[in-house]
Amino acid sequence: MAAMNAFSELRPPLDTDAALVEADRCLFCAGPYAPPPCAAACPVGVDVPRFVREIAEGRPLAAARTIFEDNLLGATCARVCPVEVLCEGACVLLHEGRRPIEIAQLQRYAADAALEARMPLRSRAPGNGSTVSVVGAGPAGLACAGELAAHGFDVVVYDAHDEVGGTVRTAIAPYRQVVDPLPAEREALAALGVEFRFGVRIDASEDLAALVDDSDAVFLGVGLGADRTLDCPGTELSGYWPSLEFVEELKHGDAPVVGDRVVVLGGGNTAIDVARESVRLGATRVTLAYRRTRELMPAYHFEVEEAQEEGVAFEWLAAPVELLGKERVEAVLFDRLRLGEQDARGRHALAPTGERFLLLADTVIGAIGQSAQPELLTWGLTHQDGGLDIDEAGRTRLPHVYAGGDAVNGGASVVQAVADGRRAAQAIEEDLCRV
């Protein structure tokens, strides 16, 4: 397969003519007794038929207002949402054997037009005198902050980094999104009244306590931490990359030299992303090795199919034993596994078959998941699986402390993080403005 540019967008933007033609394909299905399937499948409930109709009528800024009513990060979500299993996967055209409406591309077209025109995300309600501190400038934190600012709260967002975005900025493959539209979204949120304080790490229990004392409410949207450590010898060899470091290096413009043969370890969406980026970097043999079967992979099945179409090979029921090489990695030794009985949670036990095999490699990328942020342990707010423990509205056990995003669910979609932030903002407003 010919090498692809690592920064070439998977789905380039639509121009105006293409957007009008695509919007005109929509059936605008809706009824008095049930919402349209596309809107029902959206975690934030964007009124898809309405904004698509507005685009079809030549009113992209009106479409953007419709989008921003439910999703202040509509431009980012349009680029990174797994729409194949959300809105587009629910499109009624699929039932007719036709391709679904390109909802994400239409959303991007409208939202980008609004950001370029510097159109306000929302109108801001009069100040209500309440202050909220948001920890983390990722999708959950930004959504929560924007919703609260629009409703008249004074909101300060704290982040240890020097820019907004969280995982979107550092861990999403550049063929989906490099940086834009995050700077424009930050500017729009600041215009809505959100204050940003970067380079501030809130990691000790006393730091959280100080925020609780100084604010009427605190939202924790801290995301996840570093890659989990690969538990086998050889990770010190040159040519081994933790997946997040690999993606971050790539997004900084310093494309790693991967060589001809790349082995990716893992089975989630990040593993798929780094495998597909390795193809784009020129590797001629990219193999993704996962310890379970394809049916049990956490990655979206459509992503697996797209990776296969691009030339990624797969090894199922394979567990790394050791990375081999002198100074640089040269191969990976694997145990072949078999599935055993399922436990009470439905997880299959794994056992080695006694067979071992080698995969030659110039580069190995570990993508076996992320650890929880270490500060979560000091706050004493976690459940038995290590994530922040919240109720259905996003409240933690501490009064007036709320949470959402990956630190709660262990890693889900960006739009789910946005939904978490909106839900917590509603709870904060209910709790602080209750008569």
N, C-alpha and C positions, 0 to 999 in steps of 0.2 A: 504494500500500500504506500502510495506517495505520502511524504511528510506533509502535515498540515500546520499552519501557523498556530502556535500555542495561544495567541491572543485574538485569533479570529473568532468572532462571536458565533455561537452555535445557532442562534436565530437573529440575524441582522434586523434592524428596525424597518418598519414599513414606511414608504413615502405616502404622501397624501392620496395619490391615485389608488395605490394598492389598498390603503386603509378603507377608502370609500367602497371599493369593490368587495372587500372582505366583509365589511359591516353590512352590506346589502344582501349578503347570503343568509343573514340571521332570520329566523322565523319569528323572533320576538315573542316566544311562547310564554304565556303567563295566564293565570285565571283567578277567579274570585275565591277558589277553595284551596289552592295550593300554590306555593311559590314556584317559579321556573326552576327546573333541575339544576341549572348552572349556578344560580344564586344560592340554592340550598346546599350545594356542595362546597361553597366557599366558606372557610372557617370564620371570616369576618362578615359574611353576608352581603358583599357588594351587589348592588342591583345591576346585574350584567345586562339584561335586555334594555334597560333604560339608557345606560351609557353607550351601548352599541348603537342604539337608535339615534342618539345625539350625534355620534360620529357619522352615521349614514346621512344625517341631515346637514352635515358640514359644520357642526358646532363642537369642535374638540375641547374647547375650554369648558363648555357646559358639561361635557362628558367627564372631564377631570374633576369638576365640582361633585358630580355624582360619586365618583370613585373615592375622593377624599372625605366624603361624609362618613364612610365606613373604614377607610384604610389610608391613613396619612402617609404611609410608606408605599403607596401604590406603584410608584415608578420602580423601586427596588424589587418589590414582589413580582412585578410583571416579568422581570428578568430571571428570577431564581425559583419561582413557585413550581412545584411538580404538578402542573396543570393537567397532565395526562391522567392523573388519578383524582383530580378535583373538578374544577369547572368544565374543562374541555372533555374530560372523561365522562361527564354527565350530559353532554350535549345531545339533544334528541336526534340530530342528523346522523349520529352513529347508528341509531336503530334502523335507519334507512339505507345503511351501507355506504354512507357518504362521509367525507372527512369532517371533523368538527370545526366549528368557527374558531379562528385563531384569537381566542379571547385575550390571552396574555399579550400578544403583539398589539392588539387594539388598545388594551389598557396602557401599554407602554407609549404608544403613539399619543394618546390623550394626556397622560401624566407628564411626559417629557415636554409636550407643548406648553403646558401650564407652568412647569418649572422654568423653562426658557423665557417665558413671558413674565416671570416673577409674580405670577398670580398668587394671592394669599391662599393658604391651605384651607383656612376657615376664617370666619369672623370671630373675634375674641369677645367674650362676655365681660361685663364690668368686673373688676377685681372683687373677690369675696373676703380678702384678708387672711386666707389660709395658705400655709406654706407646705410644700411637699419636696422631700429630697429623693432623688432617683439615683440608685447606685448601678452604674453600667449603661453605656451608650450604645448597646446593641439594639436589635429590633424591638424587643419587649420593653426596654427602658425608654426608647424614643417614642414608641406608640403611647405608652402610659403618660409620658411627659407632655406630648402634644395634645392628647385628649384633655388633660387637666388644665393646661394653659388655655385652651380654647374655652374652658368653662370658668375662667376667672381665677384660677389658682396661681400663686407664685411658685414656680418650679425651678429647681436647680438640679442639673444632671452632673454627677461625678463619674470620672473614668480615669483609670490608670494610664491609658494611652493618650496620644496627642490628637486623636481624631475620633469621629463617630463611626459606628458600623459594627463593632464587635466581630463576631464570626463572619459576617458578610464581607467585611474588609479583609480579614486575614486568612480565612479558611475556605472560601468558596472559589472554585477553580476559575481562572481568568477567562476561559472560553464561555463562561456564563456571565461573569461580571468582574471587571477589574476594579475600578473605583467609582466611576460615575454610575448613578446619580447621587451618591452619598453627599458630596459637598453641597449640591443644590438643595437637597433635603434638609441638611443641617441649617443652611441659610434660611430656608422657609420656616423651619421650626423656631429659629431664633426670632424671626419676624413675628411669630405667633406669641412670643413672650417667654420662650424657654431659655434659661441661662445655662451655659456650659462651663464646667471647671475641669480642665484636663490635667493629667499628671498627678492626680490625687488617688491614692490607693486606700480603700476602706477594707481592711482585712482583719483587724483585731476586734475583739468584743467591745473594747472601750471606744473604738472608732464608731461602731454601730450605735452604741449607747449615746455617744455625743450627738449623732444625727437625730436619734429619737428625741433627745432632750430639746434640740434646737428647731425641730420641725413638728408640724401637726400630724404628718404621716410620712412613712418611708416606704419606697418600693425597691425591692431587690431584683435586679435583672442582670445578674453577674455572669450568666452563661456557664460554660464548662471550662476546664483548665487544659493542661498540656496533654499530649498523646500518652496513652498508657504505654508502659515500658514493655517491650517485647522480651519475653522470658526465655531467651536462649542465647548461647554464646555467639560472639561474633559481631554484635551490634556496634562495637568500637571501631570496626573496619571502615576505611574510607569507602564511600559508595553506598553506605546505608543511610537512609533518611527517615525520620519520623514524618508522617504525612503532612502535618500542619507546618512544619519547618519547610518542607518541599514546596507546598503551595505558597507560603508567605514569601519565600525566596523568589519564586516565579512571578508573583504579583508585584514584587519590587523591581522587576525588569531584569533580574539576574538569573537567566534561564540555566538551570543545572545541566551539565553535560552528562547525559544518561547512558551513552553508549548504544550498542546494538540490542542488548538483551536486558529487559527490565522484569523483575519479579515483584509483584504487589501482594502483600499479605493482609487479608481482611475480606469482609463480605458486605460492608455497608456502602452508602452512597459516596462517602469520601474515597473509599477504595476504588470505586468505579471512576470517580473524577480523576484521581492521580494516574490511573491506568490510561484513560483516554488522553490526558495531557501528555503522557509519555509517548503515545503514538504521534501526537502533534510535534513533539520535540525531536522526532526522527528515529526513534527506536524501531527496529525491524521485527523484533519478537517481544511482545509484552504478554506476560502470563499473570493472571490473578489467581492466587491459591487461597482456597477457603476450606475451613475444617469441617463444614457441613455440606449439604447438598444445595443445588440451585433452588429448589423449592423452599428451603429454609433460610435462604439469604435475606438479610434485612434490607438490602438495596431494592429499589423499585425494579420490578421485572422489565418494564419498558427500557430502563437505563441499561440493564444487562443486555438486552437485545440490541440496543444501539451500539454498545461497546463491542459486541461480537461483529456487528456489521462493519465496524471500523478496524477490525483485525485483532482485537484482544482475545487471547486464548484463556481457557479456564481449566483449573485443576480442582476438582471437588474432593472432599474427604481427605484433605491434606493438612498436616500440622507441621510447622517448621521445627526442626530439631537443632540445627546449627547453621550459622552463616560461615562459609568456608573461604579462606584466602590468606595471603601473607600480609600485605599491607592494605590492599583493596579487596573488596568482596569479589569472589570469582564464581561462587555457586551457593545454592541453598540445599541442605539435606532435609528431606521430609519423611515423616511417618505417614503411611497410608492408614486411614481410620475406617471404622465401620460404626454405623448408628446402633445404639443399644435401646433399652427400654426408656419410655418417657416417664418423667417425674410428675409430681402433682401439678406443676405449672406447665406441663406439656413440652418440656425440654428433653431432647434425646440425650442419653448418656453417650459418651464417645469412648471407643477403645481401639488401640492399635491392632492391625491385622498381622503384624510381624514383617510386612513388606516395607522397604525403604527405597526412596528414589532421589535422584539429583536433578535440579534445574540449574543450568549455567546462567550466570547473571553478571552484568557489569554494574547494575544498580539494583538495590533492593529498597522498597518503600514499605514501611510498617504502617498500616491503617487499621488498627484493631480497636479503635475507640478512644475517647477522651476520659480523663479523670475528672472528678469533681474539683471545684475550686477549693484549695486548702482552708480558706477562711470560713467555709461553711461549717467545719467542725468546731471552730471557736465560737460560733454564734449559737450553737445548740438548738438549731431549728430544723434538723434533718429527720427524715424517716428512715426505716430500716435499710432501704436500698441506697441511701446516701444523698438523695435529692432533698431540696427544701420541701418541707411538709406544709401544705396549704389546704384550705377548704375549697368548696366549689367556686367561691368568689375571689380567691386569691389571697385570703387572709392567712397569716402565719399564727403561731401560738402567742407571739408577742403583740400586745395591743397596738393598733395603728401601724403595724409592719406587714407589708404585703409582698408578694413575690410572683414571678412568672418567667416563662422562657425555658431555656435548656437546663438551667440549674434546678428546675422543678421536674421536667419530663425526661431528662437524660439525653436530650438531643432530638428535636423534631424539625419541622420545616420553619422557614422564616415567617411565613404567614401565620403559623400557629403561635409563634412568639408574639406577633402583632396582636393576635386575638387575646392572648394572655394579658398583654399590657392594657388593652382596652377594657377587658373584664375587671382587672384590678382598679383601673381608674374609675369605673362606675361604682365599685364598692367603696373606694375612698370618698367619692362625692356623697354617696348615701350616708356613710358613717359620720363624715365631718359636717354635713349640712342637714342632718336629721333634726327636725324641730322637736 
